[in-house]
Amino acid sequence: MKINRRNFLKTTALTSLYFAGFGVPTLANNKIKKNLVVIMLRGGMDGLCAIPIKNDKKFEKLRSKINLDRTLELTSDFDLHPSLTTFKSLWDQDLGAAVHATNIPYTGRSHFDGQNLMESGGKIPYQEKTGWLGRGMKIAGLTGEGLALALPMPLLIRGVPMNNNYYPVGDRLPSKMTLGLIEQAFKDHDERLLGENLKIVLNRDLKNLGSRENWSLASNAGEQLSKTNGPRVAVFEVDGFDTHAAQGGTNGAHADCLNDYDRIVKGLKQSMSKEAFDNTLIVTLTEFGRTIKQNGSNGTEHGYGSAILMAGGLLKKAQVHTDWPGLKKKELFEGRDLNSTIDARSVYASAMSTVFDVEFDRIQKDVFWGDKLDNLSDKLFKA
């Protein structure tokens, strides 16, 4: 019996198989292994909900129904959402930081276009077929060292071959007969790259029947990132930040999403060795922020500027790095949104430069096509 490639890719057995474990990439040299974790916050994370400005009466009035009734203190200018308890604990150890009033260069307010651009790093939706993280890994020679905790493989990490996924399959695994048929299909059609990926699958420990909850995925990922021959890049996804109604304040939909992010960070911190976490950088990625003013449904609309949350031992110090634009009407983007004064791609380029040991100028040129970006490595990260 033969299976053609088209039918093979449509088969549910493939989906269950392909996302059922970890690969075993190796570190190519004797340098200290450094890890980069990207947590995508889909839906438009409200940076002013996660890190609200202090003592701005006009802002508080514009959000009278979704204000926070309690916060965690960060600086003289900014507080922290109370759901982010792990982040606050790391902040107190100089292991947490943020970049505020930042975003990718996209103002179109479409989730579909915005999420495509936040992953590709481009400026025209759907023009790029690879992600900025995948391109960065490619120029750093990190083939086979990426791990996506998502289904399917995110665009963000495409562009370098042999990346891996971990996504538990439930309570059933493919039979040996199914594996044999799949292997034969690749041989018959000479799919070299897909065949190489299949080898990763066939050599996995196919016992991953665990939880699909992000905290559980984070624990598994942390263990793998701690291994000297484990992956050096991991990607997570948190959905639900599109809070047009009932956004909530201290509690509610946005708070639940922030807590989900916080649990990922907690899972990574608890499961990673101290040495591994000290050499890890965790950053967030979202397509845009939310409007300053609440709407009639006690939610917020699609905005512009947001914030990047960061954690890990590669941070220089606890800080809210920002070129704060202000919240007066004339200072807002289109009179309604927190403006973006820092191109988020500058943060990501600087992060890759630090973790991958690649010159910032090369990342700027080869990953972001020479676009004007600021090297923030010395301001945000340890050398």
C-alpha positions as CSV (number, residue, x, y, z in Angstrom):
1,M,0.0,0.0,0.0
2,K,1.3,3.5,-0.9
3,I,0.3,6.9,0.4
4,N,0.7,9.9,-1.8
5,R,2.1,13.1,-0.3
6,R,-1.2,15.1,-0.7
7,N,-3.3,12.5,1.2
8,F,-0.5,12.0,3.7
9,L,-0.5,15.7,4.7
10,K,-4.3,15.6,5.1
11,T,-4.2,12.6,7.4
12,T,-5.1,13.2,11.1
13,A,-2.4,10.6,12.0
14,L,0.2,12.9,10.7
15,T,-1.0,15.8,12.8
16,S,-1.0,13.7,15.9
17,L,2.5,12.3,15.0
18,Y,4.2,15.4,13.9
19,F,3.5,17.4,17.1
20,A,4.2,14.5,19.5
21,G,7.6,15.2,21.0
22,F,11.1,16.8,21.1
23,G,14.1,16.5,18.8
24,V,17.7,16.3,19.9
25,P,19.6,19.2,18.4
26,T,23.2,19.7,19.4
27,L,25.3,22.7,20.4
28,A,27.8,23.3,17.7
29,N,30.6,24.7,19.9
30,N,31.8,25.0,23.4
31,K,30.3,28.4,24.1
32,I,27.8,28.8,26.9
33,K,24.4,27.8,25.6
34,K,22.0,30.8,25.6
35,N,18.3,30.4,25.0
36,L,15.6,32.7,23.5
37,V,11.9,32.2,24.3
38,V,9.2,34.2,22.5
39,I,5.7,34.3,23.9
40,M,3.2,35.5,21.3
41,L,0.2,37.4,22.9
42,R,-2.4,37.1,20.2
43,G,-5.3,39.6,20.0
44,G,-3.6,42.8,21.0
45,M,-2.2,43.0,24.5
46,D,-3.1,46.1,26.3
47,G,0.2,47.5,27.5
48,L,-1.5,50.1,29.7
49,C,-3.4,47.3,31.5
50,A,-0.2,45.2,32.0
51,I,2.0,48.2,32.9
52,P,-0.3,51.2,33.8
53,I,1.0,54.7,34.1
54,K,0.8,56.2,37.6
55,N,-1.3,59.2,38.8
56,D,-2.7,60.1,35.4
57,K,-6.2,61.3,36.3
58,K,-7.4,61.7,32.7
59,F,-6.3,58.1,31.9
60,E,-8.2,56.9,35.0
61,K,-11.3,58.8,33.9
62,L,-11.2,57.4,30.4
63,R,-11.1,53.9,31.9
64,S,-13.4,54.4,34.9
65,K,-15.0,50.9,34.5
66,I,-11.9,48.9,33.8
67,N,-9.3,50.6,36.1
68,L,-7.2,48.4,38.3
69,D,-8.2,48.7,42.0
70,R,-4.8,47.4,43.1
71,T,-1.4,47.1,41.4
72,L,2.1,45.9,42.1
73,E,4.7,48.7,42.3
74,L,7.5,48.9,39.7
75,T,8.9,52.4,39.4
76,S,7.9,55.9,40.3
77,D,6.1,56.2,36.9
78,F,4.7,52.7,36.3
79,D,2.8,49.9,38.2
80,L,2.2,46.3,37.3
81,H,-1.0,44.3,36.8
82,P,-1.6,42.1,39.9
83,S,-1.9,39.0,37.8
84,L,1.8,39.2,37.0
85,T,3.1,37.9,40.3
86,T,5.9,35.7,38.8
87,F,7.0,38.7,36.7
88,K,7.1,40.9,39.8
89,S,9.2,38.3,41.7
90,L,11.7,38.2,38.8
91,W,11.7,42.0,38.6
92,D,12.7,42.2,42.3
93,Q,15.7,40.0,41.4
94,D,16.7,42.1,38.3
95,L,15.3,39.2,36.2
96,G,12.3,41.1,34.8
97,A,12.0,44.2,32.6
98,A,9.8,45.9,30.0
99,V,9.8,48.1,27.0
100,H,6.8,50.5,26.9
101,A,5.2,52.5,24.1
102,T,6.4,50.1,21.5
103,N,5.0,48.2,18.6
104,I,5.9,46.8,15.2
105,P,5.5,49.4,12.4
106,Y,1.9,48.5,11.7
107,T,-1.2,50.7,12.2
108,G,-3.9,48.9,10.2
109,R,-5.8,47.5,13.2
110,S,-6.4,44.1,11.5
111,H,-5.7,41.0,13.6
112,F,-4.9,38.9,10.5
113,D,-2.6,41.4,8.9
114,G,-1.0,42.5,12.2
115,Q,-0.3,38.9,13.4
116,N,1.2,38.1,10.0
117,L,3.5,41.1,10.3
118,M,4.5,40.6,13.9
119,E,5.7,37.1,13.0
120,S,7.3,37.9,9.6
121,G,8.8,41.2,10.7
122,G,7.8,42.7,7.3
123,K,5.8,45.8,6.4
124,I,3.4,44.4,3.8
125,P,1.0,41.7,5.0
126,Y,1.6,38.2,3.5
127,Q,4.6,39.2,1.4
128,E,7.2,37.3,3.5
129,K,7.0,33.6,3.8
130,T,9.4,33.3,6.7
131,G,9.6,34.7,10.2
132,W,12.1,37.1,11.7
133,L,13.0,34.5,14.3
134,G,13.6,31.8,11.7
135,R,15.7,34.1,9.6
136,G,17.7,35.1,12.6
137,M,18.3,31.4,13.5
138,K,19.4,30.7,10.0
139,I,22.1,33.3,9.9
140,A,23.3,32.2,13.3
141,G,23.5,28.6,12.0
142,L,20.9,27.3,14.5
143,T,19.5,24.5,12.3
144,G,17.3,22.1,14.2
145,E,17.5,24.2,17.4
146,G,14.0,25.6,17.5
147,L,11.0,24.3,19.5
148,A,7.4,25.5,18.9
149,L,4.9,24.9,21.7
150,A,2.1,25.4,19.2
151,L,0.1,23.8,16.4
152,P,0.9,24.2,13.6
153,M,4.5,25.5,13.2
154,P,4.2,29.3,13.6
155,L,5.3,31.6,10.8
156,L,7.6,33.3,13.3
157,I,10.0,30.4,13.4
158,R,9.9,29.4,9.8
159,G,12.9,30.1,7.6
160,V,15.4,27.7,9.1
161,P,15.0,23.9,8.6
162,M,14.5,21.1,11.1
163,N,12.6,23.0,13.8
164,N,10.6,20.9,16.2
165,N,7.2,21.0,17.9
166,Y,5.9,19.7,21.2
167,Y,2.1,19.4,21.4
168,P,0.6,16.4,23.3
169,V,-1.5,14.2,21.2
170,G,-4.1,13.2,23.7
171,D,-4.5,9.6,24.8
172,R,-3.5,7.7,21.6
173,L,-0.2,7.4,19.6
174,P,0.3,6.3,16.0
175,S,0.8,2.5,15.6
176,K,4.0,1.0,14.2
177,M,2.0,0.2,11.0
178,T,1.1,3.8,10.5
179,L,4.7,4.9,11.1
180,G,5.9,2.4,8.5
181,L,3.4,3.6,5.9
182,I,4.4,7.2,6.5
183,E,8.1,6.4,6.2
184,Q,7.5,4.6,3.0
185,A,5.5,7.5,1.6
186,F,8.5,9.8,2.1
187,K,10.9,7.3,0.4
188,D,8.6,6.9,-2.6
189,H,8.3,10.7,-3.2
190,D,11.9,11.6,-2.3
191,E,10.8,14.5,0.0
192,R,14.3,15.2,1.4
193,L,13.5,18.0,3.9
194,L,10.2,16.5,5.0
195,G,12.0,13.1,5.2
196,E,14.6,14.6,7.5
197,N,11.8,16.0,9.7
198,L,10.2,12.6,9.8
199,K,13.5,11.2,11.2
200,I,13.2,13.6,14.1
201,V,9.6,12.3,14.7
202,L,10.6,8.6,14.5
203,N,13.5,9.1,16.9
204,R,11.4,10.8,19.5
205,D,10.2,9.4,22.8
206,L,6.5,9.0,21.8
207,K,5.2,9.2,25.3
208,N,4.0,12.7,25.3
209,L,0.4,12.3,26.4
210,G,0.4,15.2,28.9
211,S,-1.6,18.3,29.3
212,R,-1.8,21.0,26.6
213,E,-2.1,23.7,29.2
214,N,0.6,26.3,28.7
215,W,2.1,25.9,32.2
216,S,2.6,22.1,31.5
217,L,4.1,22.9,28.0
218,A,6.4,25.4,29.7
219,S,7.6,22.8,32.2
220,N,8.5,20.4,29.4
221,A,10.1,23.1,27.4
222,G,12.2,24.3,30.4
223,E,13.6,20.8,30.9
224,Q,14.6,20.6,27.2
225,L,16.1,24.2,27.2
226,S,18.2,23.2,30.2
227,K,19.9,20.4,28.3
228,T,23.3,21.2,26.7
229,N,22.1,19.4,23.5
230,G,18.5,20.7,23.8
231,P,16.8,23.4,21.7
232,R,18.0,27.0,22.0
233,V,14.8,28.7,20.9
234,A,11.2,28.1,22.1
235,V,7.9,29.8,21.0
236,F,4.6,29.9,22.9
237,E,1.2,31.3,22.1
238,V,-1.4,32.9,24.4
239,D,-4.8,33.7,22.8
240,G,-7.6,35.9,24.0
241,F,-6.3,39.5,24.3
242,D,-8.9,40.9,21.9
243,T,-11.1,42.2,24.7
244,H,-13.8,44.3,23.0
245,A,-16.2,43.7,25.8
246,A,-15.9,43.0,29.5
247,Q,-12.1,43.5,29.5
248,G,-12.1,43.7,33.2
249,G,-9.5,45.4,35.5
250,T,-7.9,43.6,38.3
251,N,-10.0,40.5,37.3
252,G,-11.5,39.6,34.0
253,A,-10.6,38.5,30.5
254,H,-7.4,40.5,30.1
255,A,-6.3,39.6,33.6
256,D,-6.8,35.9,32.8
257,C,-4.6,36.2,29.7
258,L,-1.9,38.0,31.6
259,N,-2.0,35.2,34.2
260,D,-1.6,32.7,31.4
261,Y,1.6,34.4,30.3
262,D,2.7,34.6,33.9
263,R,2.3,30.9,34.4
264,I,4.4,30.2,31.3
265,V,7.2,32.2,32.8
266,K,6.7,30.5,36.1
267,G,6.8,27.0,34.5
268,L,10.0,27.9,32.7
269,K,11.6,29.3,35.8
270,Q,10.7,26.3,38.0
271,S,11.7,23.7,35.4
272,M,15.0,25.2,34.2
273,S,18.3,24.8,35.9
274,K,19.7,28.0,37.5
275,E,22.5,28.1,34.9
276,A,20.1,27.7,32.0
277,F,17.7,30.4,33.3
278,D,20.6,32.8,33.9
279,N,21.4,32.4,30.2
280,T,17.9,32.7,28.9
281,L,15.9,35.7,27.6
282,I,12.1,35.6,27.4
283,V,10.3,38.3,25.4
284,T,6.7,38.8,24.4
285,L,5.2,39.7,20.9
286,T,1.8,41.1,20.1
287,E,0.3,42.7,17.0
288,F,-0.9,46.0,18.6
289,G,-2.2,47.6,21.8
290,R,-5.6,48.8,22.7
291,T,-7.4,52.2,22.7
292,I,-6.9,54.5,25.7
293,K,-10.6,55.0,26.2
294,Q,-12.9,52.2,27.1
295,N,-15.9,51.5,24.9
296,G,-19.6,51.2,25.7
297,S,-19.1,47.5,26.4
298,N,-16.4,48.0,29.1
299,G,-13.8,46.8,26.7
300,T,-11.2,48.4,24.4
301,E,-10.8,48.6,20.6
302,H,-7.7,47.8,18.5
303,G,-5.0,50.3,19.2
304,Y,-1.3,50.9,18.4
305,G,1.4,51.2,21.0
306,S,1.8,48.4,23.6
307,A,4.5,46.9,25.8
308,I,7.1,44.1,25.6
309,L,7.5,42.0,28.8
310,M,10.9,40.5,29.3
311,A,12.4,38.0,31.8
312,G,15.5,35.9,32.3
313,G,19.1,36.2,33.4
314,L,20.3,37.9,30.2
315,L,18.5,41.1,31.2
316,K,20.8,43.9,32.2
317,K,18.5,45.1,35.0
318,A,14.9,45.6,36.1
319,Q,13.6,48.6,34.2
320,V,10.8,50.0,32.2
321,H,12.7,51.2,29.1
322,T,10.6,53.8,27.2
323,D,10.6,57.1,25.3
324,W,7.2,58.0,26.8
325,P,5.0,59.9,24.4
326,G,2.4,61.0,26.9
327,L,-1.4,60.5,27.0
328,K,-2.7,63.9,26.2
329,K,-5.0,63.8,23.1
330,K,-2.4,65.6,20.9
331,E,0.2,63.0,22.0
332,L,-1.9,60.0,21.1
333,F,-1.7,58.2,17.8
334,E,-4.7,59.4,15.7
335,G,-6.0,61.0,18.9
336,R,-7.0,57.6,20.4
337,D,-4.0,55.3,21.0
338,L,-0.8,55.1,23.0
339,N,1.8,56.0,20.4
340,S,4.7,53.8,19.6
341,T,8.1,55.6,19.9
342,I,10.3,52.4,19.8
343,D,10.2,50.0,16.9
344,A,9.6,46.6,18.5
345,R,11.9,45.1,15.9
346,S,14.8,46.9,17.5
347,V,14.1,45.0,20.7
348,Y,13.9,41.7,18.8
349,A,17.0,42.3,16.7
350,S,18.9,43.3,19.9
351,A,17.7,40.1,21.6
352,M,18.8,37.9,18.8
353,S,22.1,39.6,18.6
354,T,22.7,39.0,22.3
355,V,21.5,35.4,22.4
356,F,22.7,34.2,19.1
357,D,26.1,36.0,19.3
358,V,25.6,37.6,15.9
359,E,26.4,41.3,15.1
360,F,23.4,43.6,15.4
361,D,24.3,45.1,12.0
362,R,24.1,41.7,10.3
363,I,20.7,40.9,11.8
364,Q,19.5,44.4,10.8
365,K,20.6,43.8,7.2
366,D,19.8,40.1,6.7
367,V,16.7,39.7,8.9
368,F,15.1,43.1,8.7
369,W,16.3,44.1,5.2
370,G,18.4,47.0,6.4
371,D,15.5,48.9,7.9
372,K,16.4,51.7,10.4
373,L,16.6,50.0,13.8
374,D,18.2,51.0,17.1
375,N,20.7,48.7,18.7
376,L,19.3,48.4,22.3
377,S,21.6,45.5,23.3
378,D,23.7,47.5,25.8
379,K,20.7,49.2,27.3
380,L,18.6,46.1,27.8
381,F,20.8,43.0,27.8
382,K,24.0,41.6,29.2
383,A,26.8,41.1,26.8
